Amino acid sequence: MKKEKPLLQRELDFNYTTLVFNKTNKADSDVKRKWITYEKILDELSLMGEFKKIDEIKYRITDGEEDKKVFKDVLNEIKNKGIRLKLLTNSI
């Protein structure tokens, strides 16, 4: 049986991951906590199947928009938030 090669990471995901690493590497605990919350929000959006919203967030942040504003803008567009996503949204 031939082993499949793993897919290369999408450029958007690579750019976003690099940006997050650069912002959190050697940062204080408040900055790290903020980005952990953002990752939890992205996880919740993924569970909801909101992949276009995840991409929008990643594109806007990697294009230089302010992260908190981007997350708030995109999350305000989602009408049916679960309890966990509501709590995470309120914590940013």
C-alpha positions as CSV (number, residue, x, y, z in Angstrom):
1,M,0.0,0.0,0.0
2,K,1.4,3.4,-1.0
3,K,1.6,6.0,1.7
4,E,0.0,9.3,0.8
5,K,1.9,12.5,1.2
6,P,0.5,15.0,3.7
7,L,-1.2,18.0,2.3
8,L,0.9,21.2,2.4
9,Q,-0.5,23.8,4.7
10,R,-2.5,26.5,2.9
11,E,-0.7,29.8,2.4
12,L,-3.4,31.6,4.4
13,D,-3.1,29.2,7.4
14,F,0.7,29.4,7.2
15,N,0.7,33.2,7.2
16,Y,-1.8,33.3,10.1
17,T,0.1,30.8,12.1
18,T,3.3,32.8,11.5
19,L,1.7,36.1,12.5
20,V,0.3,34.5,15.7
21,F,3.7,33.1,16.6
22,N,5.4,36.4,16.0
23,K,2.8,38.2,18.2
24,T,3.0,35.7,21.1
25,N,6.6,34.7,21.1
26,K,8.2,36.5,24.0
27,A,5.0,38.3,24.7
28,D,3.5,38.8,28.2
29,S,0.8,36.5,29.6
30,D,-2.1,38.9,28.7
31,V,-1.2,38.8,25.0
32,K,-0.8,35.0,25.0
33,R,-4.1,34.6,26.8
34,K,-5.8,36.8,24.2
35,W,-4.5,34.7,21.4
36,I,-5.5,31.5,23.2
37,T,-9.1,32.9,23.4
38,Y,-9.0,33.7,19.7
39,E,-7.9,30.1,18.9
40,K,-10.8,28.7,21.0
41,I,-13.2,31.0,19.0
42,L,-11.8,29.6,15.7
43,D,-12.2,26.1,17.1
44,E,-15.9,26.8,17.9
45,L,-16.4,28.3,14.5
46,S,-14.9,25.2,12.9
47,L,-17.2,22.9,14.9
48,M,-20.1,25.0,13.6
49,G,-18.9,24.6,10.0
50,E,-18.2,28.4,9.7
51,F,-15.1,27.9,7.5
52,K,-15.7,31.0,5.4
53,K,-15.9,33.1,8.6
54,I,-12.6,31.5,9.8
55,D,-10.9,32.4,6.5
56,E,-12.3,36.0,6.7
57,I,-10.8,36.4,10.1
58,K,-7.5,35.0,9.0
59,Y,-7.4,37.1,5.8
60,R,-8.3,40.4,7.6
61,I,-5.8,39.9,10.4
62,T,-2.9,38.9,8.1
63,D,-3.8,41.9,6.0
64,G,-3.0,44.1,9.0
65,E,-6.5,44.8,10.5
66,E,-6.7,45.1,14.3
67,D,-7.4,41.6,15.7
68,K,-10.0,42.5,18.3
69,K,-12.0,44.5,15.8
70,V,-11.9,41.7,13.2
71,F,-13.1,39.1,15.7
72,K,-15.9,41.3,17.0
73,D,-17.1,42.3,13.5
74,V,-17.2,38.7,12.3
75,L,-18.8,37.3,15.4
76,N,-21.5,40.0,15.3
77,E,-22.5,38.5,11.9
78,I,-23.3,35.1,13.4
79,K,-26.8,34.9,14.7
80,N,-27.0,31.5,16.3
81,K,-24.1,31.3,18.7
82,G,-23.8,28.4,21.1
83,I,-23.3,29.1,24.8
84,R,-19.5,28.5,24.6
85,L,-19.1,30.9,21.6
86,K,-21.2,33.5,23.4
87,L,-18.9,33.3,26.5
88,L,-15.8,33.5,24.3
89,T,-17.2,36.4,22.4
90,N,-17.9,38.3,25.7
91,S,-14.4,37.6,26.9
92,I,-12.7,39.6,24.1
